[in-house]
Each structure stands twice: as structure tokens, then as C-alpha cells.
Amino acid sequence: MKTDLPTKIATFLREVKTETKRVNWPTREETIRYTLIVVGVSLVVAAYLGGLDIIIRFIIKNLRVIFY
């Protein structure tokens, strides 16, 4: 039996609403803590990659001076 599109959409939205109520949402404190962890790790990775970029640029620049 073929159901029409509006019925499928309505069913989907009802299921989404039901499933959303079952989700174990993090507390405000957990959200803040996890956000700070993500920002901190992102800054560390950015500093690491920036440092690598500076070192590699320095090496390439000095190699160019030696060979040319």
C-alpha cells in the first residue's frame, strides 16, 4: 500500500519528537566543560601546526639560500 508524502512527513516528525524526548541531554555544566575542552584542544592543535609551519618555512628558506 502506497502512503502519500504528507503522511510520511507527519509520521517522521512525530517519531522525531518522540525520540528527542528520549535523548539524555547534557547538563549546562557538562556543555560548558566539553566546549572548553574542544576550544583548548583546538588552540593546542593550532599552535602545533603553526609551529610546524614556521619551522618548515625556515628550513625551506635556508635550503633555498644554500642551493641557489
N, C-alpha and C positions, 0 to 999 in steps of 0.2 A: 504494500500500500504506500502510495506516494504522499508525503506531507508537504504542505506548502511552506514557502520561505518564512513568512511572518510567524508561523507556529514554531518552526525550528529556532528562530531568533529568540522568541519568548521563552522557550524551553531552556535554551542556552543561558539566557540572563537569569532565570530562576535558579539554575544549577550553580551559576557563578555566585549569586547572593548566598546560597546555602553553604557553598564551600568556603566563602570568605568568613562566615561566622565560625567555622571550624578551625581557622588558622590560629596558631599560637603566636600572637603579635608580641614583639619585644617591648620591654618597658622603656620609659623615657631615658632612664639611666643607661640601660643597655645600648640604646640607639646612640646616645652621646658617646659612650665608651668606644663602640665599634667605629663610629665616624672619626674619632680622634686617632684610633689605630690606623685606619685607612689613610688619613691625611699624613700621619707620621711616617708610615711605610712609603708613601708616595714621595715625600720630601727626601727620605734617605735614598731611594732609588734615583731620584732626580739628581741629587748631589753626586752619587756614584757615577752615573752616566755622564754628568757634566765634567767630573774629574777625569774620566777616561777620555772624553773628547779633547780636553785641554792637553793631556799627556800625548795622545796620538797626534794632535796637530803640531805639538812641539817637536816630536820625533820626525814627522814628515818634513817640517820646515827645515830642520837641521840636516836631514838626509839630502834634501834638495841643494843646500848650500855646499855639502861635501862633494856631491857628484856633478854639479854644474858649475 
